[in-house]
Amino acid sequence: MMRVFTGVLIILTVLLQYRLWVSDSGISEVLRLQKSVIQQDLLNADMSRRNKQLSAEVTDLKIGTTAIEERARSELGMVAPDEWFYQVVPHGAIIPKAPASVTHTAQR
């Protein structure tokens, strides 16, 4: 009787170990989920840094004119009335000709 009981216990132990190590809801699933959590944490940290930068930019745009002026200079080519604009052209660069002036005649 003891041999049968020992045999049953060994078979149950093997089956439980199989479910733990091989099945879809076992150790492999836990490792996959841990890896997924780490990746999501990295993504969240990147998004948090980006949100802080955007928040600082919004605050700067609301409070001061420095950010607005900086954007106008870089994106729109703004030059203040008391400033001079110099464009440095590398030696040998092809300089396009200015467009011919167009005269408009009034049609009646």
C-alpha angles and dihedrals in degrees: 000000000000091000091054091049091048091048092051091049091050092049092048091048092051092048092049091048090050091054091047098050106027111027124094092251096048136087094311090059091049091051092048091051092048090053090049091051091051091051091048091049090054091049091048091051091052092048091047091054090048092049091051091051092049091047091052090049092050091049091049091049091050096046109031138033094219094088092046091050091047091052092047091051096048101037103029103027095241117184119189117235093250095048135088123222118216122187115200113209118196116241111269095020117143109246114205118230119251113258116261113260114255120218117207121209121205113247119213 
